[in-house]
């Protein structure tokens, strides 16, 4: 695999520790979403290796390595952890959009929250297909735009929704499709994947949901978005001069205030 990086998705700002904490927070949200499980596919109980695309802080890969000590786990990212401390877990510095050159194929390929860094989804999915062993599984977990409301609030009535719309335009101009998850099924079918399953989960934003689990998800999701907006919200929507610095800062401030009231 090519061992290089490009100017792809990197968190704007220098607060690396806060970004790592935010990514670990996302991990907790996904655990709650999957009812405590690290995955939802029927993972074969064999020694076929596992690949984690865009591993971030390595929390998921580390948990999998501990859960399956007889499986080799390979995890890669543009900025991976320096070391795993686990004999069956290897971290690589690599770009998912480069050509993959692994010596072995995998029984399970996992990718989570990749939309912010993938410019060519057909190529990525093709590489997943080519690197899976027969009978292997691919699981992709991600968010999809636009943000929705249960009360049909219009964009002009919500600064947070307006920020999401402007951000999506900026991402699109930079080759990032935040509605790519809606196209996964058709693309996977075209490649020859079978037994394709698509499950939609709703994440509340704030502690307003009825069930205890959804309330916990809402609290953590709100913390995640507030941190994200503070760290990168302004830079994202000024990158292509869609908004001026002052317009962008005002939008972020009002979106944050709206979320504070959630």
C-alpha angles and dihedrals in degrees: 000000000000108000102212141097135226135199092276127126112340123153110258112239136039101262095109095163093054091049091050089051090050092052091049088050089056088053089057090050091053092048089054091045092052092043094250097316124125092215141007103216123100094257112204114242096235138100098264109136125251128224125206114198116209094001097186110189091358094242095133094044092048092050090050092049090054093045094048108031090168092060125078112230121202116190127179139184141156087256107021126177113276096238139358104209087216122106094218097047126081126183119205131191104227145126118249090215094060121088111282116231107180120159093219134039122235138242092209132021118192129192126175131183093354099144092094092062110031119093098168111042097171090057093046092050090047090054090050090053093048093049098048121096116233107282092021125137135233121200123187121184120184148135124259132211144260102059111234135211130208092222098051093246109184121236093246089058095056127055090196092056090047091051089052091051093049092045091051090054090051093048091048091053087055094051099262118131111203090186093056093113089069088062099045098093095054092044093048092049090051090054093052102259114152135198090035113182126187121195124184121208126187120220115201116217105225135003098294101106122111102231123068092235094050090047090054090047090050093051093049094042090052091051089049095052095042091053091046093050092049093049102039111359096103097040093051095056096042097048094094097029092253087138131018119247092258094046090049094048091049091051092049092047093051091044090052091048089051091052091047087061093050 
